[in-house]
Amino acid sequence: MPYILTPLTQEYLEPAVALFIENYKQEQEHSPLLPSRVITEPSWIYNALQSKLAYPGVVILEQNNLLAYMVTDDPFQWKGQQAAIVLEYCHSAIVAKKQELYQRMYMYLAQKWANHHIHLHLIRHFAHDTILQETLYLLGFGAILAERLRDCSTVNEQPTATIRVESDVRKLITLQTEHNRYYPEAPIFVEKPTDKPGVLADLVAHAQQGDVFFVYDEQDEPAAYLIVGESTIGGEGFLLEQTNTAQIKSAYVRPEIRGKGVGTALLQRALAWSHQQGYERVFVEHETANIYGGNFWSRYFDPYLYSSMRYIDATLNTQG
C-alpha cells in the first residue's frame, strides 16, 4: 500500500509524540546524560508540537499508522535570507524506513518553503542518528552547530592558571568585543555585535540571569573568560530546559595564551561551581566551524545534537 502524505493536525499529535519519545530513548542510550523529562512528561512535547500546527507540517501514514512526522517552526531572517527550521522535537520517523521517509517529508516541506521564498533550510537532529545524518548529507545539508554534554566531575588535567570571579561586567567589555570580532572571520563567518552598547547589554543580560563570570588575568587585565549559569528557557538546549542543567554560555581565550591550560582552568572552575550548585550536567553549544572552540569542547564534552543547514537557489521561480 502506498504512503499517504497529509498535513500534521491535532489528531496526529499523540502518535507523533510517542514516535519522538522512542527516538529520544535511542539517543539516550548513546548519551546517558540526557535527562528523562521527555519520557516522564510527554505533555511537554505534546504542547510544544501543538504550538506549531499553524506552520507547514506533514505526516506519513501507512494503513492509518503514523510512520513519520515533520513540522516547521516560525520562519525567520538569518544570514540575509528567509529561513525555516525544524526543531529537534519537530520530526521523527520509524527506524526501518527512516531514509525514505525523511526524503519524502523534506521534499514535501521544501517545496512549501520555496514557494514562500524561504531558501535557507535548517534541521536540528540527534548526534548519533547516523541514518538521518547520512540522509541529510545526501540532501545537501551540512552541520553548523553542535550541542554537547558532560557531567560535573573535574577534568583529568591539573591546570595551574589562577581563575577569579568578576562581578563588574564593564571590565569585560574589551575582551567580549574582541571575542565577537573573532566570529565574522574564516571559517565561521557569523556576525556578532561589536558596538559598546550592544556588547555591554549582552553582558548585563547574563548578569541579570544570575550567570557567573570566571576570568583569567594577564598583567592585571582580563585575558580570558567563561560565563556559566543555569540553562535558560527559550534559548539553546530545549531538551534540557527545567532539568537541573548548567550551561556554558560564552568563553574566550586570547590567541597569545591559547594552549597554556587557561581554557582548561576556566572549565575546571565552571565544573566545580556547577557541582557545588547541585547541577546534574553541563552543556555547551558551539559553531561546528569554530575550529579553536570546537576542538576544545570536543575534548571534554560529548555531542547529543547537531543543527544542519542547506541553501537552495534563491533565483528559482517557484510557484506561490
Secondary structure as UniProt FT lines:
FT   STRAND          4..6
FT   HELIX           10..12
FT   HELIX           13..30
FT   TURN            32..33
FT   HELIX           37..40
FT   HELIX           42..50
FT   TURN            51..54
FT   STRAND          57..62
FT   TURN            63..64
FT   STRAND          65..71
FT   STRAND          76..78
FT   TURN            79..80
FT   STRAND          81..86
FT   TURN            88..89
FT   STRAND          91..93
FT   TURN            96..97
FT   HELIX           98..115
FT   TURN            116..117
FT   STRAND          120..126
FT   TURN            127..128
FT   HELIX           130..138
FT   TURN            139..140
FT   STRAND          142..150
FT   STRAND          164..165
FT   HELIX           169..172
FT   HELIX           173..182
FT   TURN            183..184
FT   TURN            186..188
FT   HELIX           196..208
FT   TURN            209..210
FT   STRAND          212..218
FT   TURN            219..220
FT   STRAND          221..230
FT   TURN            233..234
FT   HELIX           238..240
FT   TURN            241..242
FT   STRAND          245..253
FT   HELIX           255..257
FT   TURN            258..259
FT   HELIX           262..276
FT   TURN            277..278
FT   STRAND          281..287
FT   TURN            288..289
FT   HELIX           291..300
FT   STRAND          302..311
FT   TURN            314..315
//
